[in-house]
């Protein structure tokens, strides 16, 4: 099973950026924890981070061409306004799980809305790094259920 983890804008700054919201965990720490859990779940996980909306869309297109089984995405601020990324995600025919470390519904009003919400399988937010791990478990489960139908 192939899972793709997409990290969005400014996520390369985890560990340095707003520790009150995101803690001190780094992107490498998150990816290592995901890789460990993926091994337990008998899945492979690839990671991609970019600060370029174009590169994010192109990587989503590549995921479609590669035939990944599920996609996890924490698009950061793009979640709230990027219809380009939303439209790229809508091309996918596999489960997509939206992830956020912070509870976006308890933050600034502009963060309460996700333009991805109506096309993703589900959203997990507010649990820090555990949001990623819960998201991976959900994505693997949804992909296996899809494969069984």
N, C-alpha and C positions, 0 to 999 in steps of 0.2 A: 504494500500500500504506500502510495506516494502522497505526501502532504506538503503543501507550500505555505510557509509563514511569510507574510508581507508586512514589513515594518515601514511606517510612513515618516513623514517630515519631522525633523528634529529628534528622532529616536536615537540617532547616533550620539546624542548628548545625554542620554539616560545616565544617571550617576552624578551628573553635574547640574542638570536642569531641574529647577524647582523641587528640591528634595521633600518639601512638605507634601506635595501631590504624588510624587513618583518614587520617593525613597532614594537610596544610594545604589541600588542595583544597576548594573551596566547592561547594555545590549548583549555583550558577550556572555554575561551571567544568565540572562534570559534564554539565549540560544542554547547554552550548555544544559540548562534544566530541561528545555524542550527536547533536546537530542536524547537525554537520558530517559525521559518518559516515553518518547517515541520507540526507543529500543524495547522497553518493557511491553509496549502495546503492539510490538512486531510491525512497526511502521518505519518508513524513512521520512525524514523531514529535511527540507531545504529552506534556507533563510535568505531573504532579500530585503535590504534597506536602501531607500533613496530619499533625497530631498527634492527630486524632480518629478513632477506630476506626469510628464511625458514618459519617463523611464518606468514609472509605476504602471501606467497603462500598457506599455510594451511588454512588461514582465507578466502581466495578467494575460495578454494575448498569447505569450509563449507558454504559459501554464495550460491554456486551452489546447495548443498544438501538441504539448507534451503528454496530454492525457492524465493530468494529476487526478487523484481521487477526492481531494478536498483542499480547501484554501482557508487559512486563518488570516485575518487582516486587522491590524491596528493602524489605521490610516492617519491617526492624530487629527490635526485640525481639518484635514481634507474631508473627514467624516461629515462635516457640517455644511460643506458647500461644493464639493467636487462632483459635478454631474458627469464629467468625463470619466473619472474612476468608477462611478456608479454604473455608467453605461458599459464600461469594459467588464466589470464584474457580472453584469447581467448576461453577458455572452456565455459565461460558464454554465455548464449543465451538472455541476457537482455541488455538494454542500459547501456553503461559505459561512464561516462563523466570524462575526465582528467582535473584537476584543478591545477593552480599554482598561488600563491599570486603575484609573480613578473612576469614581462614580460620576459620569458626565451629567447625570440628572440632578446632582446636588451641587453643581458648579454654576458658572455664569450662564445666563439664559440662552445665549447663542449656542452653547454646547448641548443643550437638551434635545436638539433635533439631529437625527442622522438621516442623510439622504440615501443611505444604504439599507435602512431598516426594512423596506418593503421587498427587498430582493434577497436578503440573507436568510439563512436557516434560523439563526438566532443571534443574540447579543449577550455578552458577558462583560460586566463592568464592576469596578469598585473593589476588587480583591487583590490589587497589586500584581505581583508575579503570578499568583495563583489564578488570576483571570486567564493567563496564557495556558496554564496547565489544564484548567477546566475546559477551556476552549479546544485544546488538542483532544482531550477525551471525548468531547461532544462531536468533534469533526470525524474522528475515527469511527465512533459509534454510528453516526449518520451515514458515513461512506459505506460501512459494512451493511447497514440496513438497505441502502440503495442498491448495492451489489446483489443482495439476496432477492430483490424483486424482479 
